[in-house]
């Protein structure tokens, strides 16, 4: 049976364990393990979350948790190993925490062979989900270090993370393309106005990622940015992946471009998946190790359903007008069944469905010739191919019935708000709902994309560079994130789309349907 801790019990039961941390440490700095890429927390719920850090050598991760930043009466947790097999990363599930409470954690590493040698600590914090109907605030977006736009100190680095941090959100929903494993980051890029964009570079980003270490390096590159590290130390991340964690438009049915020496897409995806799970503070599935899709309960007002639209998708062939089978899978039957069960059983006011791709924006496999569908959307007309799964979900939500679903996504590198209206749709067996698009957090800007009328999306807002100004650098200011606030008393959800200068571009408030 899991023991629930009040704040008082949390403090009073921890003093006896502190001795293991408080022992004298040797001062030989060169011999002391160091934290290399800051600390992170993630997948936070009402009574716990995951804490992550990386050492520079084989060592043990030591974690203390407390409800004040003084760490008085902190609780010390059992050490866990950080070994070469995981690139010296370690993550720990910290549970039995009080709900709705600021939690401070302190991480250091201890030498495996000389237990008296400990490194300097790094402090982080997160807020557990509320057990009652308090306010909730979070940000979302995707797409980091894409199109050759890396960390440029002259531009302030990855500034969108600094802007998001100022809002003190409860968490970041990272909607995918956390890295661009298939993208090179050059030392310099000449801009249209003649200025030079200068990137911080590492050897591994001079080519596409193929080895496990190259995938790991792409993630660690982002963590070298001061803005990202400061953000990660204060704001938990709920992370999902899209295509660029592996390679552009990947699925297990795709062939790799000629630039890859590795010719096995399954092997490439396996290496990418291992690096992804090593580098983020995700709760891991016992049923399916390496699984990305999961439900995160964040108090009475919010359940987040994080989808995986890469690992189970089929080839989406040309003869899928009516077929609903492996070729047309996007989520796959197991994930579809999981999502339906989760939505049906959810008692949260709002059910946020975190999709790594928009539902009705056309994304071509071959953009130059406008051929092939990379996304759900198959073009105007009745439901077909990958749209069959979305039709199934929307029909299920209506018939159950399930209220207050909102879809959040990124992927297309611009900001938009779509209202789905069955009266305007080819497929009409659903209740009206909203989909909000944000990003890039730090990558090139594109769009706007073509809309597919199958599910009747109405564009209520769009902020994109326009077709004549594609792939603008972050310095152009067209980096976007979404900010969601849920009022604890009324349950109202306010969604605001913002740019990296923190300008509110568009906002709407949604009233919940209450049972």
Buried (B, 14 or more C-beta within 10 A) or exposed (E): EEEBBEEEEBBEBBEEBBEBBEEEBEEEEEEBBBBBBBBBBBBBBBBBBBBBBBBBBBBBBBBBBBBEEEBEBBBBBEBEBBBEEBBBBBBBEBBBBBBBBEBBBBBBBBBBEEEEBBBEBBBBBBBBBBBEBBEBBBBBBBBBBBBBBBBBEEBBBBBBBBBBBEBEBBBBBBBBBBBBBBBBBEEEBEEEEEEEBBBBBBEBBEEBBBBBEBBBBBBBBBBBBBBBBBBBBBBBBBBBBBBBBBBBBBBBEBEBEEEBEBEEBEEBBBBBBBBBBBBBBBBBEEEEEEBBBBBBBBBBBBBBBBBBBBBBBBBBEEEBEEEBEEBBBBBBEEBBEBBBEBBEEBEBBBBBBBBBBBBBBBBBBEEEEEEEBBBBBBBEEEBBBBBBBBBBBBBBBBEEEBBBBBBBBBBBBBBBBBBBBBEBBBBBBBBEBBBBBBBBBBBBBBBBBBBBBBBBBBEEBBBBBEEEEBBBBBBBBBBBBBBBBBBBEEBBBBBBBBBBEBEEBBBBEBEBEEE
